Amino acid sequence: MRFELFIALRYLLARRKQAFISLISLISMIGVAVGVMALVIALALMTGLQGELRDRILGSTAHVYVWKSTGFEDYRADVARFKREPGVVGAGPAILGKALVSTDRADAFITIKGIDPLLEAEVTDLGQVMLRGSVQALAKTGTEGRPGILLGRDLAEQLGVSIGDPVTLMTPQGTLSPMGVMPRARTAEVVGIYALGLYEFDSAYGMVSLEFAERLVSKALPDLIQLRVSDIYAAPAVADRLTRSLGEGYLAQDWADLNQSLFSALWLEKMAISITIGLIVMVGALNIVSSLILLVMEKSRDIAILKTMGTSSNRIMVIFMTQGLIIGLVGTVIGGSGGLTLCWILDHYKLIQIPQDIYQVSHVPFVVQPLDFAVVIASALIICFLSTIYPSRQASKLDPVQALRFE
């Protein structure tokens, strides 16, 4: 064992005349541990929430949207063209509109999305999240020749409908009559119920076939083409490349651009929480400063004896820096281990439930990223190291003559 480490451990573990200094060291260690644990948990919470929202949004929507000012006259040719683009793995058309859906039990304003049942599975996870029925059922007519519609789980519960039940769809695009424009009402049959896991889609979207959507909202051509890419983080580059290569009349936007405000707010909140909770580590570091200053005052005679025996000022400084680092290291290890354990328990057993209609997820996920964990540990150790500099320098500057004069 090195000389400096031996002396530092002896000062840290040996019984002292003043137990108050040992108590401050213990409080410093606890403060660092609590700060590190809280910071690990907070970062895991924000990372998990951001990742869960991102996965659900990308499962419910496409990665890139392409609009054309004149509309897509032959969307199948455009779909085949986009699939040949590098990084694009799926494409499908869509028509969007608003409607009032009515049953005998309730009414609700929803967004109508017209899709190609065969191509939608290449773009979103709709085919994988069907609770009852199937997406392919949209291509067939229901009983009495009624077109089909897919409803989200929450919307179906609100309307009180199940597979085979009829619903009435009323759209603002109506027919001209002597009484003015009369809203158009069509009857559809529920052929499937899905659960995408995003409350916005499960409670306010109705999926119909592309042909039925064209008649329902009076549109002859699809509004847009949806694209799925192999790498979600390459979606902005794909959208920029398409905008440049397709020329005028085309506009491409990626999922990050469309949800920029949401993820910017989550990132800002993550940073704010990290800075706020990081102050706890600063409090622990200040306690390390105070405990080392008191220790230097108590061990002034020992320091003077070590110097008269030939110990250099630099080695004296290293002794007290080592002692402070031991306090910070033990606190950081305890806090980091406790934070990882608590995050695993909270995430595995889904202990924290939250309102899904507000936060889009049913429970708080905790995901510890290796980079975030490494940054927390490194930051805590650096703060603890910086807190040892001043008291250690004071110890190294101690004059042995002055220290031993009155002993």
C-alpha positions in Angstrom: 0.0 0.0 0.0 1.3 3.4 -0.9 2.3 5.7 2.0 -0.3 8.4 1.1 -3.1 5.9 0.9 -2.1 4.3 4.2 -2.1 7.6 6.1 -5.4 8.6 4.4 -7.2 5.4 5.4 -5.7 5.7 9.0 -7.1 9.2 9.3 -10.4 8.1 7.9 -11.0 5.0 9.8 -9.2 5.5 13.1 -11.1 6.7 16.2 -10.6 10.4 16.7 -10.9 12.6 19.8 -13.6 14.6 18.1 -16.2 12.2 16.6 -17.9 15.3 15.1 -15.5 15.2 12.2 -16.2 11.5 11.5 -19.9 12.4 11.5 -19.4 15.1 8.9 -17.4 12.6 6.7 -20.3 10.1 7.0 -22.8 12.8 6.1 -20.7 13.8 3.1 -20.6 10.2 1.9 -24.4 9.9 2.3 -25.0 13.2 0.5 -22.9 12.1 -2.5 -24.7 8.7 -2.5 -28.1 10.3 -2.4 -27.3 12.8 -5.1 -25.8 10.2 -7.5 -28.8 7.8 -6.8 -31.4 10.6 -7.5 -29.6 11.7 -10.6 -29.4 8.2 -12.0 -33.1 7.6 -11.4 -34.1 11.0 -12.8 -32.1 10.5 -16.0 -33.4 6.9 -16.3 -37.0 8.2 -15.9 -36.7 10.9 -18.6 -34.8 8.6 -21.0 -37.3 5.8 -20.6 -40.3 8.2 -21.1 -38.7 9.8 -24.1 -37.8 6.4 -25.6 -41.3 4.9 -24.9 -43.0 7.9 -26.5 -40.7 7.7 -29.5 -41.3 4.0 -30.0 -45.0 4.4 -29.8 -45.1 7.4 -32.1 -43.0 5.6 -34.7 -45.1 2.5 -34.4 -48.3 4.5 -34.9 -47.1 6.8 -37.7 -44.7 6.8 -40.6 -41.1 7.9 -40.4 -41.3 10.2 -43.4 -44.3 11.9 -45.1 -44.2 13.1 -48.7 -46.8 15.6 -50.0 -47.4 16.6 -53.6 -49.1 19.9 -54.5 -51.1 18.3 -57.4 -51.8 15.1 -55.7 -50.6 11.6 -56.4 -52.5 10.6 -59.6 -50.9 7.1 -59.7 -50.0 6.4 -56.1 -48.9 2.8 -56.9 -46.2 4.0 -59.3 -45.1 6.6 -56.7 -45.0 3.9 -54.0 -42.8 1.7 -56.2 -40.6 4.7 -56.9 -40.1 5.6 -53.3 -39.3 2.0 -52.3 -36.3 2.2 -54.7 -34.8 5.1 -52.6 -31.8 4.2 -50.4 -32.9 3.5 -46.8 -36.7 3.3 -47.6 -38.2 -0.1 -46.7 -41.9 0.6 -47.0 -44.3 3.0 -48.5 -48.1 3.5 -48.6 -50.7 6.2 -49.4 -53.1 7.9 -46.9 -56.0 10.3 -46.9 -56.9 12.3 -43.8 -60.2 13.9 -42.9 -62.5 14.8 -40.0 -65.7 13.1 -39.1 -68.4 12.7 -36.4 -68.9 9.0 -35.5 -72.2 8.1 -33.9 -73.8 5.1 -32.3 -76.8 4.5 -30.1 -74.7 5.1 -27.0 -72.3 8.0 -27.8 -70.8 10.3 -30.3 -67.2 11.4 -30.9 -65.2 13.6 -33.3 -62.4 11.6 -34.9 -59.8 11.7 -37.6 -60.5 9.5 -40.6 -57.5 7.9 -42.1 -57.8 6.2 -45.5 -55.2 3.5 -46.1 -54.3 0.7 -48.5 -54.8 -2.4 -46.3 -52.0 -4.2 -48.2 -49.4 -1.5 -47.9 -50.2 -0.1 -44.4 -48.3 -3.0 -42.8 -45.1 -1.8 -44.4 -45.4 1.6 -42.9 -46.9 1.3 -39.4 -47.4 -1.4 -36.7 -51.2 -1.4 -37.2 -51.3 -5.0 -38.4 -49.3 -6.2 -35.3 -51.5 -4.5 -32.7 -55.0 -5.7 -33.8 -56.9 -7.0 -30.8 -59.8 -8.2 -32.9 -60.4 -8.4 -36.6 -57.7 -7.6 -39.2 -56.5 -4.8 -41.4 -57.2 -6.9 -44.5 -60.9 -6.9 -43.6 -61.0 -3.3 -44.8 -60.7 -4.6 -48.4 -64.0 -6.5 -48.0 -67.5 -5.2 -47.5 -69.3 -6.1 -44.3 -72.8 -7.4 -43.9 -75.4 -5.6 -46.0 -72.6 -4.3 -48.2 -71.3 -1.8 -45.6 -67.7 -0.6 -45.8 -65.4 -1.5 -42.9 -63.7 0.7 -40.3 -61.0 0.0 -37.7 -61.4 1.7 -34.3 -59.0 2.2 -31.5 -59.6 0.3 -28.2 -60.5 3.5 -26.2 -62.7 4.8 -29.0 -64.6 1.5 -29.3 -65.1 1.4 -25.5 -66.4 5.0 -25.6 -68.8 4.2 -28.4 -69.8 0.9 -26.9 -69.2 -1.1 -30.1 -67.5 -4.4 -31.1 -66.8 -6.4 -34.2 -69.8 -6.4 -36.6 -71.5 -3.3 -35.0 -72.6 -0.5 -37.3 -71.5 3.2 -36.9 -72.6 6.3 -38.6 -69.9 8.6 -40.0 -70.8 12.3 -40.8 -68.4 14.5 -42.5 -68.4 18.3 -43.3 -68.1 17.6 -47.0 -71.8 17.4 -47.8 -74.1 17.7 -50.8 -75.6 20.9 -52.0 -79.4 21.2 -51.5 -82.1 23.9 -51.5 -81.4 24.1 -47.7 -77.7 24.6 -48.2 -74.8 22.2 -47.8 -76.1 19.1 -46.0 -73.5 17.0 -44.1 -72.9 13.6 -45.6 -73.7 10.6 -43.5 -72.4 7.1 -44.3 -72.8 3.8 -42.4 -69.8 1.6 -41.8 -69.2 -1.6 -40.0 -66.6 -2.2 -37.3 -64.3 -4.9 -38.7 -61.4 -4.5 -36.3 -60.2 -3.0 -33.0 -56.5 -2.1 -32.5 -54.4 -0.8 -29.6 -51.3 1.1 -30.8 -50.5 2.2 -27.3 -50.7 5.9 -28.0 -53.9 7.4 -26.5 -54.1 10.0 -29.3 -54.6 7.2 -31.9 -56.5 4.7 -29.8 -59.2 7.3 -28.9 -59.5 9.6 -31.9 -58.7 7.7 -35.1 -60.8 5.6 -37.4 -59.0 3.6 -40.2 -60.9 3.0 -43.5 -60.0 1.8 -46.9 -58.6 4.3 -49.4 -61.6 4.0 -51.7 -64.1 4.6 -48.9 -62.1 7.6 -47.6 -62.2 9.2 -51.1 -66.0 9.0 -51.1 -66.3 10.0 -47.5 -64.2 13.2 -47.6 -64.7 14.0 -51.3 -61.1 13.6 -52.3 -60.1 11.9 -55.6 -56.4 11.5 -54.8 -54.4 10.5 -51.7 -53.1 13.4 -49.6 -49.7 12.0 -49.0 -47.4 9.0 -49.2 -46.0 7.5 -46.0 -42.5 6.1 -45.8 -40.7 3.8 -43.4 -36.9 3.8 -43.3 -34.5 1.2 -42.0 -32.8 3.7 -39.6 -35.1 6.1 -37.7 -32.2 8.5 -37.1 -31.5 8.6 -40.8 -35.1 9.8 -41.5 -34.1 13.6 -41.6 -31.4 12.8 -44.2 -33.9 10.8 -46.3 -36.5 13.6 -46.1 -33.9 16.2 -47.1 -32.7 14.1 -50.0 -36.2 13.4 -51.3 -37.1 17.2 -51.1 -34.0 18.0 -53.2 -34.4 15.1 -55.7 -38.2 15.2 -56.3 -38.1 18.9 -57.3 -40.8 21.6 -57.0 -44.3 20.6 -55.9 -43.0 18.0 -53.4 -42.5 18.4 -49.7 -41.0 15.7 -47.4 -41.0 15.9 -43.6 -39.6 13.3 -41.1 -41.0 12.2 -37.7 -38.4 14.2 -35.7 -39.4 17.4 -37.5 -43.1 16.8 -36.9 -42.6 16.0 -33.2 -39.8 18.5 -32.6 -41.7 20.5 -29.9 -42.5 17.4 -27.9 -38.9 16.0 -27.9 -37.4 19.4 -27.3 -39.6 19.9 -24.3 -38.6 16.4 -23.0 -34.9 17.2 -23.5 -35.2 20.5 -21.8 -37.0 18.9 -18.9 -34.3 16.2 -18.7 -31.5 18.8 -18.5 -33.4 20.9 -15.9 -34.0 17.9 -13.7 -30.3 16.9 -14.0 -29.1 20.3 -13.0 -31.5 20.6 -10.1 -30.7 17.2 -8.6 -27.0 17.6 -9.3 -27.0 20.3 -6.7 -27.4 17.5 -4.1 -24.0 16.2 -5.2 -22.7 19.7 -4.7 -24.0 19.7 -1.1 -22.2 16.5 -0.5 -19.0 18.0 -2.0 -19.2 21.0 0.3 -19.5 18.7 3.3 -16.3 17.0 2.1 -14.6 20.5 2.1 -15.8 21.2 5.7 -14.7 17.7 7.0 -11.3 18.0 5.5 -10.7 21.5 6.8 -11.7 20.4 10.3 -9.4 17.3 9.9 -6.5 19.5 8.9 -7.0 21.6 12.0 -7.2 18.5 14.2 -4.1 16.8 12.6 -1.9 19.9 12.4 0.6 18.4 14.8 0.7 15.1 12.8 1.3 17.1 9.6 4.1 19.0 11.3 5.7 15.8 12.5 5.4 14.2 9.0 7.1 17.3 7.5 10.0 17.3 10.0 10.5 13.6 9.1 11.0 14.6 5.5 7.5 14.3 4.0 7.2 16.8 1.1 4.3 19.2 0.8 3.1 17.5 -2.3 2.7 14.2 -0.5 0.9 15.9 2.4 -1.5 17.3 -0.2 -2.0 13.9 -1.8 -2.8 12.4 1.6 -5.8 14.7 2.1 -6.9 14.6 -1.5 -6.9 10.8 -1.3 -9.1 10.9 1.8 -11.6 13.2 0.1 -11.6 11.0 -3.0 -12.2 7.9 -0.9 -15.3 9.6 0.6 -16.5 10.6 -2.8 -15.7 7.2 -4.4 -17.6 5.2 -1.7 -20.6 7.5 -1.9 -20.6 7.4 -5.7 -20.4 3.6 -5.8 -23.2 3.2 -3.3 -25.4 5.8 -5.0 -24.7 4.4 -8.5 -25.4 0.8 -7.4 -28.5 1.8 -5.5 -29.8 3.8 -8.5 -29.3 1.0 -10.9 -31.1 -1.5 -8.6 -34.0 0.8 -7.9 -34.4 1.6 -11.6 -34.5 -2.1 -12.4 -37.2 -2.8 -9.8 -39.3 0.2 -10.8 -39.2 -0.7 -14.5 -39.5 -4.5 -14.1 -42.5 -4.4 -11.9 -44.0 -1.2 -13.4 -44.6 0.2 -9.9 -45.4 3.8 -10.9 -48.7 4.0 -12.8 -49.7 7.3 -14.5 -52.8 8.5 -16.4 -52.5 7.2 -20.0 -54.8 9.9 -21.4 -52.3 12.6 -20.2 -48.9 11.1 -20.6 -49.6 8.6 -23.5 -48.1 5.7 -21.5 -49.6 3.7 -18.7 -46.5 3.5 -16.5 -43.2 5.3 -16.0 -40.4 3.4 -17.7 -36.9 3.6 -16.4 -34.0 3.1 -18.9 -30.4 3.6 -17.8 -28.2 4.5 -20.7 -24.5 3.6 -20.3 -23.4 7.0 -21.4 -25.7 8.8 -19.0 -24.6 6.6 -16.1 -20.9 7.1 -17.0 -21.4 10.9 -17.1 -23.1 10.9 -13.7 -20.3 8.8 -12.1 -17.6 10.9 -13.7 -19.2 14.2 -12.8 -19.6 13.1 -9.2 -16.0 12.0 -8.9 -14.7 15.3 -10.5 -16.8 17.4 -8.2 -15.5 15.4 -5.2 -12.0 15.8 -6.4 -12.3 19.5 -6.9 -13.7 19.8 -3.4 -10.4 18.3 -1.9 -8.1 20.9 -3.6 -8.5 23.8 -1.2 -8.2 21.9 2.2 -5.3 19.8 0.8 -3.4 22.9 -0.3 -3.9 24.4 3.2 -2.5 21.2 4.7 0.5 21.3 2.5 1.3 24.9 3.3 1.2 24.3 7.1 4.4 25.5 8.8 5.7 22.8 11.2 7.4 25.4 13.5 4.2 27.2 14.0 2.2 24.0 14.5 4.6 22.5 17.1 5.4 25.8 19.0 2.7 25.4 21.5 2.6 21.6 21.7 
